Amino acid sequence: MQKEIEQSAHKENLGGYHADEKGYYGEFGGAFIPEMLYPNVEELRRTYLDIMYTDSFQKEFHQLLKDYVGRPSPLYYAKRLSEKYNTKVYLKREDLNHTGAHKINNTIGQILMAKKLGKTRIIAETGAGQHGVATATVCALMGMECIVYMGEIDIARQAPNVARMKMLGAEVRPALSGSRTLKDATNEAIRDWINNPVDTHYIIGSAIGPHPYPDMVTRFQSVISEEIKWQLKEKEGRENPDYVVACIGGGSNAAGTYHHFLNEPEVGIIAVEAAGKGVHTGESAATSALGKVGIIHGCKTMLMQTLDGQITEPYSISAGLDYPGVGPMHSHLYKSGRAEFYSATDDEAMTAGLELSQLEGIIPAIETGHAFAIFAHKKFKPDDVVVISLSGRGDKDLQTYIDYFKLA
Ligand SMILES: *Cc1c(COP(=O)(O)O)cnc(C)c1O
């Protein structure tokens, strides 16, 4: 009985900065989808919370996070980094997860959701290939058919991840229209879903998409802040840090890192976007600085667009932040002033990545390097506790680091 009461509390609208029952965060969110997609999205919307908060789902999800992903990920006190910036820095080590980043938390959750919905076929779209790899991984784990749509240009640029997906048994289908990048792959995936509504689940990889995706992805990723709370309690005697910091592409590692702190006003929320070559150079992905309200990927949010509403091609040295929008939660955090938004250039992110490597022996993903560039923009107090989401490891980026720093 107690359990049931607890679980129904989970299912309710969490209030404050969380999604309401229609998937709105303030004015952002919702589900703006073609009529023909309505049955698929509606099936998910009606059932996702009931499925997610059954005992059997929670048990299987947490068992896999533990035994397969390797959770809990450590909360590591970064001594030398703390000394350098004269503050207390903790790193949430999502880089130590199986497949090397936070994305697996979400794909594990969604593959279990797909199974409970009786689906046998998984589709996904990917830009850099990281979400594609995380999806192909869980499909192999569950013995499900996996089709990953990817722009033809991205297939050429991201050959190692394409090889990984194939090795894991996935089919990689090229998107041949438009600019042959992420948004074209997204269109192909949506077309596939419309044509295969009964047996197929579409795994979206960030805190974006039509409701319920942003909220569902956030809840799966919220294990990050759930762990931070008890880990910080053990280390500092208190659950709430003074700041949580994360980089933002679509916003899933950030959403998971912020989730349990959003309604705790004493916790400062910090977001770092990719400024590319500079916010105003025309080669950037700094959505909060440059974006306007529009509709992308089925939700209303901030996105980079021309005066007549065409989506602008974003640019960042990190493939995972090279996205023209942000999830609706982040648009609301920006607009309401709940979060501080910064943007870090390619150079700042690369420098911060090198610094973390040499101060702590941890080579981060370049996406993650953006979060560490916060120290170039903000000064913290000596007794501030600052938790940074170390969203992924840098193995995949080694060639970019080598070229940039002329290491070879
Ligand atoms: C994909 C990725 C990101 C960006 O995605 P979010 O949804 O914004 O978290 C950040 N870091 C790493 C390591 C990634 O792989």
The ligand as an ORCA input file, in Angstrom:
! r2SCAN-3c Opt
* xyz 0 1
  C      25.126     13.322    -27.016
  C      26.040     13.880    -26.010
  C      25.809     15.138    -25.418
  C      24.685     16.039    -25.827
  O      23.409     15.506    -25.656
  P      22.438     15.974    -24.479
  O      21.138     15.357    -24.844
  O      22.401     17.471    -24.512
  O      22.987     15.465    -23.213
  C      26.674     15.567    -24.428
  N      27.736     14.825    -24.044
  C      27.998     13.625    -24.604
  C      29.184     12.853    -24.134
  C      27.164     13.111    -25.600
  O      27.418     11.916    -26.132
*
